[in-house]
Amino acid sequence: MSKKLRVATTSLAGCFGCHMSILDIDERLFPLLDLIEFDRSPLTDIKHCGPCDIGLVEGGVCNAENVHVLHEFRKNCRILIAIGACAINGGLPAQRNHLDLGSCLTEVYLTEPGLLHGHIPNDPELPLPLDKVHPLHEVVKIDYFIPGCPPSADAIWKFLTDLIAGKTPELGHGLIKYD
Amino acid sequence: MKDTFLLDGSTIPFEPGQTVMQAALAAGHYIPHLCYHPEFKPHGSCKLCTVKINGRTVASCTMPAETGLQVESGIEELNALRRSLVQMLFAEGNHFCPSCEKSGNCALQALGYDLEVHATGFRHLYPDRPLDASHPDILLDFNRCILCELCVRASSEVDGKNVFALSGRGITKHLIVNAESGKLSDTDISLADKAMQVCPVGVILPKRAGFSVPIGERRYDQRPISAQALDDAPRQTDADGNCAACEGTP
């Protein structure tokens, strides 16, 4: 049997919904694990990405750390896939994009009721937010996109098995969804 | 013997005065389109329906049918152009399908599905387009407007009210409400108007009706837009209700 494909996954400005949908392929995970093995992923808790065949990235790019992680994935993954609405067009986090970041932080942490003696978080361990949330393809080259919020388990399964079989992945009616 | 032309090798009969689009749809042949609506005069602005006739690209919704035309539509060259148009429309507005109540009933989204558009690929503009929630029964969400002018045409041609118009040029072109205040509450639009029914995307929405049909059971969840559009097209039927133009098509 040929060597297993190495797959890394991560969630940037996402909600882990796409990762839940990956797990939702259920018992098909077993035949899938005959073909692939996981590198860096929330599923393995490996902290940094080694050379991989496929990288799956959920979520858009909303802060400095996201940029670093995305570059690490691009550097190490032969095929980089944006999975889910946020990775593809920024999604829900990008709905702040027409607003000024400073006014957003001021309103949330200073002027709105609820946070007594609130202040805008400034711990040096916190990654700095970017002024806009970016889809992945605006930061690095993305090879494939799996749309959906999240993509269904069937869509992810179809896409990955097409890709692993060496075919151009196609979703078709019922599997291709933007919502 | 009826007049006919060829569309992707199929013989399409037509009546005098019909456009290539009208004849094709009536004969059960789908050409992707967005600003065309069977009940309105063709507008020719979205260019999704672009076909090749004798090597030249033309909008099939405005092109009069003529005997002997050789029309190409379902070729990869044109579908690639159509994909780019859909992608540009997505990048130009704020189209967040997961939070849009028109999702599943949206023609732009359904065209994206049909053309296997997986991502926009362009830089998103994320424009600032405030809502108009002034009307008690109707919400306007300009974020999703694709400037098809169907609401403009419906309001002036059918409703006789002229509630909507387009203003500005080029990238600053936008939908406006014809009232001194610019607010929908200062117009005589009503829920029964034709303008309420024609928006292909999620701009003009009746309030308090958003999710009465659940996601997953909506128009384009059932069948792709290519099948739905054929159902919507006017057909010429004989006395028995059979469609002479569409033999061999369901």
Interface residues (C-beta under 8 A of the other chain):
Chain A: A82 A85 I88 N89 G90 G91 L92 A94 Q95 N97 H98 K132 P135 H137 E138 I142 Y144 F145 I146 P147 C149 E170 L171 G172 H173 I176 K177 Y178 D179
Chain B: F90 N94 H95 F96 C97 P98 S99 C100 S103 G104 Q109 G112 Y113 D114 E116 H118 A119 T120 G121 R123 H124 Y126 P127 D128 R129 I215 R223 P224
